[in-house]
Amino acid sequence: MPSPSILIATRGSALALAQANAVLAQCRKAFPRLAFELKIIKTTGDKLQTASMAQGDLPKGLFTKELEVALLKHRADLAVHSLKDLPTGLPAGLKLGAVGKREDVRDVLIYRDQEFLKAQEANPDAEEWTPGQAERRGFGPKLPLGGFPKGATIATSSTRRKAQLLAARPDLNVIELRGNVTTRMQKLAERAEMDGTLLALAGLKRLNFRITDDGRLLGDAVPEGLFATLLDVDVMLPCVGQAAVGIEIREHDERIETLCARLNHYNTHQCVTAERAFLSAMGGGCQSPVGAYAEVVQDQLRLRAVSFLQGCRRAEAKRSLKEPVELGNEVAAQLR
């Protein structure tokens, strides 16, 4: 009689499925004799697309709770998360089993192409034309954050992004925007009240979207006429765990722990451990207005962080690669 499949729990969004399928492929390659299956679970966050993250009215474990319940009840063996969504305090009986190799952590500033808008306006019978076309603003390629006109409106649901945007450009108007990646891009393409939005580059890559050399954002689900500018981490520090995929498992499950040992990327794991220790020491969650980024520099970990809990404060420190928790605590102590 064949062994039962190892169940990999995931959310049903396009990005979550892309990440889970990548983990599934890794598992099948590393363990060709084992059977693996995806188990799609709808989370609270999937059901609350209209709730405001900026107002703090979303519960803890927004995108993880239902997956964790499945683990605890043995309805799943692994849960795949965007690590930025995974709270630093996990339920009793669960732990972070592995972290995959990190993608590019940078954020992307997305906005409309002014030449594309002019072409649409000149041909109102074109299929892409929509009422209100003339009201929408566009800009040229590779526009930096400083190149937006005074009072431009940028849409984001992230308190971290909003705080850093306003720190760099206090004159900007920052408004709320929720939804999945493609929904946000579609709203930007259509709505005149916003000039740009911010998305994570890692998510765009995992959805097979790409940025061309001349700054155009392309992909099957990308609306026409969008440009994208990469923001350096000196301008926009990522959130804790951004661009990393975490695999949550039950404690003391030796079979799954053995499997996770093959999936884990050590350097990434040490980096995100430092970031998560920092966030925990700051007493915040994934909706807190803080950013942190750890990277391996030679044989050391370097952690940079910014906090807007009491004004805008920045800190940085280095430690041994084997001391990620101590590093996170040290940087948090500088900012508290």
WOZI-V560882 format. One record per residue. N is the residue number from 1. RES is the residue in one letter. SS is DSSP state (alpha for helix, beta for strand, coil for the rest). OMEGA is omega in degrees with one decimal (* if undefined). NEAR is the number of other ideal C-beta (glycine too) atoms within 10 Angstrom. Layout:
BEGIN
N|RES|SS|OMEGA|NEAR / N|RES|SS|OMEGA|NEAR
END
This chain:
BEGIN
1|M|coil|-177.4|3 / 2|P|coil|177.4|5 / 3|S|coil|178.2|8 / 4|P|coil|-179.5|9 / 5|S|coil|170.7|13 / 6|I|beta|-172.8|18 / 7|L|beta|179.8|18 / 8|I|beta|-177.6|21 / 9|A|beta|178.9|24 / 10|T|beta|169.6|24 / 11|R|coil|-176.2|25 / 12|G|coil|179.4|13 / 13|S|coil|-178.3|19 / 14|A|alpha|-179.7|15 / 15|L|alpha|179.3|18 / 16|A|alpha|179.4|24 / 17|L|alpha|177.9|18 / 18|A|alpha|179.6|16 / 19|Q|alpha|-178.8|23 / 20|A|alpha|178.7|24 / 21|N|alpha|175.7|15 / 22|A|alpha|176.3|14 / 23|V|alpha|177.8|20 / 24|L|alpha|179.2|19 / 25|A|alpha|177.4|11 / 26|Q|alpha|-178.8|17 / 27|C|alpha|-178.0|21 / 28|R|alpha|178.4|13 / 29|K|alpha|-177.4|9 / 30|A|alpha|-176.3|12 / 31|F|coil|-174.1|15 / 32|P|coil|-179.0|7 / 33|R|coil|179.6|6 / 34|L|coil|178.5|13 / 35|A|coil|-179.7|13 / 36|F|beta|176.5|18 / 37|E|beta|173.5|12 / 38|L|beta|175.0|18 / 39|K|beta|-175.8|17 / 40|I|beta|-176.5|13 / 41|I|coil|177.8|20 / 42|K|coil|-177.6|11 / 43|T|coil|177.5|21 / 44|T|alpha|-179.5|16 / 45|G|alpha|178.2|21 / 46|D|alpha|-177.3|16 / 47|K|alpha|-174.4|11 / 48|L|coil|-175.9|15 / 49|Q|coil|-178.5|10 / 50|T|coil|-179.5|7 / 51|A|coil|-175.0|16 / 52|S|coil|175.5|12 / 53|M|coil|-178.2|20 / 54|A|coil|-179.3|18 / 55|Q|coil|175.8|10 / 56|G|coil|-177.3|11 / 57|D|coil|178.4|10 / 58|L|coil|-176.3|20 / 59|P|coil|176.1|10 / 60|K|coil|-179.1|12 / 61|G|coil|-174.4|22 / 62|L|coil|-176.1|20 / 63|F|coil|-172.8|21 / 64|T|coil|-168.8|26 / 65|K|alpha|-177.0|17 / 66|E|alpha|176.0|18 / 67|L|alpha|179.3|26 / 68|E|alpha|175.6|24 / 69|V|alpha|178.0|16 / 70|A|alpha|176.8|17 / 71|L|alpha|-175.8|22 / 72|L|alpha|179.8|14 / 73|K|coil|177.7|8 / 74|H|coil|173.7|10 / 75|R|coil|175.1|13 / 76|A|coil|-177.9|25 / 77|D|coil|175.4|23 / 78|L|beta|173.2|28 / 79|A|beta|-177.7|28 / 80|V|beta|-177.4|26 / 81|H|beta|156.7|25 / 82|S|beta|-170.1|24 / 83|L|alpha|178.1|25 / 84|K|alpha|-179.0|22 / 85|D|alpha|-174.3|18 / 86|L|coil|179.4|26 / 87|P|coil|-179.4|19 / 88|T|coil|175.9|20 / 89|G|coil|-176.8|11 / 90|L|coil|178.2|15 / 91|P|coil|176.7|15 / 92|A|coil|179.7|7 / 93|G|coil|179.8|12 / 94|L|beta|177.5|18 / 95|K|beta|175.0|14 / 96|L|beta|-173.7|20 / 97|G|beta|-178.0|22 / 98|A|beta|174.6|24 / 99|V|beta|179.6|24 / 100|G|coil|179.0|21 / 101|K|coil|-173.1|14 / 102|R|coil|171.4|21 / 103|E|coil|176.1|19 / 104|D|coil|-173.3|15 / 105|V|coil|-171.8|21 / 106|R|coil|172.0|19 / 107|D|beta|-177.8|29 / 108|V|beta|176.0|21 / 109|L|beta|-175.0|23 / 110|I|beta|-177.1|23 / 111|Y|beta|-176.0|26 / 112|R|beta|179.2|22 / 113|D|beta|-176.2|19 / 114|Q|alpha|179.7|17 / 115|E|alpha|177.1|14 / 116|F|alpha|179.1|18 / 117|L|alpha|178.6|19 / 118|K|alpha|179.2|13 / 119|A|alpha|176.8|14 / 120|Q|alpha|-178.3|20 / 121|E|alpha|179.7|13 / 122|A|alpha|-179.2|9 / 123|N|coil|-174.5|11 / 124|P|coil|178.2|11 / 125|D|coil|179.9|5 / 126|A|coil|-176.5|12 / 127|E|coil|-175.5|6 / 128|E|coil|-174.6|13 / 129|W|coil|175.8|14 / 130|T|coil|178.4|11 / 131|P|coil|-179.0|8 / 132|G|coil|-177.8|10 / 133|Q|alpha|-173.8|16 / 134|A|alpha|-178.3|12 / 135|E|alpha|-176.9|10 / 136|R|coil|179.1|21 / 137|R|coil|174.4|17 / 138|G|coil|-176.7|18 / 139|F|beta|-178.6|20 / 140|G|coil|-177.5|12 / 141|P|coil|174.3|15 / 142|K|coil|179.7|13 / 143|L|coil|176.6|18 / 144|P|coil|179.3|12 / 145|L|alpha|179.8|20 / 146|G|alpha|-178.2|8 / 147|G|alpha|178.2|13 / 148|F|coil|179.8|21 / 149|P|coil|178.9|10 / 150|K|coil|178.7|8 / 151|G|coil|178.3|10 / 152|A|coil|-176.3|19 / 153|T|beta|177.5|17 / 154|I|beta|-176.6|25 / 155|A|beta|176.4|23 / 156|T|coil|175.8|24 / 157|S|coil|-173.8|20 / 158|S|coil|175.4|24 / 159|T|alpha|178.0|20 / 160|R|alpha|-179.8|27 / 161|R|alpha|-179.5|26 / 162|K|alpha|-177.7|22 / 163|A|alpha|-178.8|20 / 164|Q|alpha|174.5|24 / 165|L|alpha|-176.7|24 / 166|L|alpha|175.0|16 / 167|A|alpha|179.8|15 / 168|A|alpha|-176.9|13 / 169|R|coil|-177.6|17 / 170|P|coil|-178.3|7 / 171|D|coil|-178.0|10 / 172|L|coil|172.4|20 / 173|N|beta|-176.8|16 / 174|V|beta|-177.7|20 / 175|I|beta|-177.0|15 / 176|E|coil|174.4|13 / 177|L|coil|176.9|20 / 178|R|coil|-179.1|19 / 179|G|coil|178.3|13 / 180|N|coil|-173.2|17 / 181|V|alpha|-177.0|20 / 182|T|alpha|177.4|18 / 183|T|alpha|-179.8|13 / 184|R|alpha|179.1|20 / 185|M|alpha|179.6|23 / 186|Q|alpha|178.1|16 / 187|K|alpha|178.0|17 / 188|L|alpha|-178.2|22 / 189|A|alpha|-171.0|20 / 190|E|alpha|-168.2|15 / 191|R|coil|-177.1|15 / 192|A|coil|-174.6|13 / 193|E|coil|176.8|11 / 194|M|coil|179.8|24 / 195|D|coil|-179.0|22 / 196|G|beta|175.3|25 / 197|T|beta|-179.8|22 / 198|L|beta|175.7|24 / 199|L|beta|178.7|21 / 200|A|beta|179.3|24 / 201|L|alpha|-178.2|21 / 202|A|alpha|179.5|24 / 203|G|alpha|178.2|20 / 204|L|alpha|-179.9|23 / 205|K|alpha|-178.0|15 / 206|R|alpha|175.9|22 / 207|L|coil|178.4|19 / 208|N|coil|170.0|11 / 209|F|coil|-179.0|22 / 210|R|beta|176.8|13 / 211|I|beta|-177.7|20 / 212|T|coil|-179.3|11 / 213|D|coil|179.0|7 / 214|D|coil|172.0|8 / 215|G|coil|179.8|17 / 216|R|beta|177.3|17 / 217|L|beta|-174.6|23 / 218|L|beta|178.7|13 / 219|G|coil|-175.4|16 / 220|D|coil|-176.2|8 / 221|A|coil|-179.1|14 / 222|V|coil|175.1|21 / 223|P|coil|178.7|17 / 224|E|coil|171.5|12 / 225|G|coil|177.5|20 / 226|L|beta|172.7|25 / 227|F|beta|178.7|25 / 228|A|beta|176.9|25 / 229|T|beta|177.5|20 / 230|L|beta|177.8|16 / 231|L|beta|179.0|21 / 232|D|coil|-179.0|11 / 233|V|coil|175.1|14 / 234|D|coil|177.7|7 / 235|V|coil|-174.4|17 / 236|M|coil|176.4|23 / 237|L|coil|-179.6|24 / 238|P|coil|174.0|24 / 239|C|coil|179.8|26 / 240|V|coil|178.0|31 / 241|G|coil|-177.2|27 / 242|Q|coil|176.3|26 / 243|A|coil|178.0|26 / 244|A|coil|177.3|25 / 245|V|beta|-179.5|28 / 246|G|beta|177.6|24 / 247|I|beta|-178.6|25 / 248|E|beta|-177.2|24 / 249|I|beta|173.8|21 / 250|R|beta|172.7|19 / 251|E|coil|174.3|11 / 252|H|coil|174.3|9 / 253|D|coil|-169.5|19 / 254|E|alpha|-179.0|7 / 255|R|alpha|-178.4|11 / 256|I|alpha|175.7|18 / 257|E|alpha|177.8|15 / 258|T|alpha|178.2|10 / 259|L|alpha|-178.0|24 / 260|C|alpha|179.2|20 / 261|A|alpha|178.6|11 / 262|R|alpha|-176.6|12 / 263|L|alpha|-171.6|19 / 264|N|coil|173.9|16 / 265|H|coil|-167.7|16 / 266|Y|alpha|-176.4|11 / 267|N|alpha|177.9|15 / 268|T|alpha|-179.4|24 / 269|H|alpha|179.4|19 / 270|Q|alpha|179.8|21 / 271|C|alpha|-176.7|27 / 272|V|alpha|175.2|27 / 273|T|alpha|176.6|20 / 274|A|alpha|-179.6|31 / 275|E|alpha|-178.7|31 / 276|R|alpha|175.3|24 / 277|A|alpha|176.4|25 / 278|F|alpha|-177.9|30 / 279|L|alpha|178.8|24 / 280|S|alpha|-179.7|18 / 281|A|alpha|177.4|18 / 282|M|alpha|179.3|23 / 283|G|coil|-176.5|11 / 284|G|coil|176.5|18 / 285|G|coil|-174.9|18 / 286|C|coil|178.7|26 / 287|Q|coil|-178.3|19 / 288|S|coil|179.0|19 / 289|P|coil|177.0|19 / 290|V|beta|174.2|26 / 291|G|beta|179.2|26 / 292|A|beta|-179.2|30 / 293|Y|beta|176.4|22 / 294|A|beta|177.9|31 / 295|E|beta|179.0|16 / 296|V|beta|177.6|14 / 297|V|beta|-171.7|10 / 298|Q|coil|-178.5|7 / 299|D|coil|-178.9|8 / 300|Q|beta|171.8|14 / 301|L|beta|174.4|24 / 302|R|beta|-179.4|17 / 303|L|beta|173.3|24 / 304|R|beta|-177.9|18 / 305|A|beta|174.1|26 / 306|V|beta|178.9|21 / 307|S|beta|175.9|25 / 308|F|coil|179.2|18 / 309|L|coil|177.0|15 / 310|Q|coil|-173.4|8 / 311|G|coil|178.8|7 / 312|C|coil|-178.5|13 / 313|R|beta|-178.0|14 / 314|R|beta|179.1|14 / 315|A|beta|-179.5|18 / 316|E|beta|176.5|12 / 317|A|beta|176.1|22 / 318|K|beta|175.1|15 / 319|R|beta|175.8|20 / 320|S|beta|177.7|12 / 321|L|coil|-178.3|17 / 322|K|coil|-177.4|10 / 323|E|coil|-177.0|18 / 324|P|alpha|-179.4|23 / 325|V|alpha|178.7|17 / 326|E|alpha|179.2|15 / 327|L|alpha|178.6|26 / 328|G|alpha|179.2|30 / 329|N|alpha|-179.4|18 / 330|E|alpha|-178.8|19 / 331|V|alpha|176.3|28 / 332|A|alpha|179.8|24 / 333|A|alpha|178.2|13 / 334|Q|alpha|-173.8|13 / 335|L|alpha|-178.4|18 / 336|R|coil|*|13
END
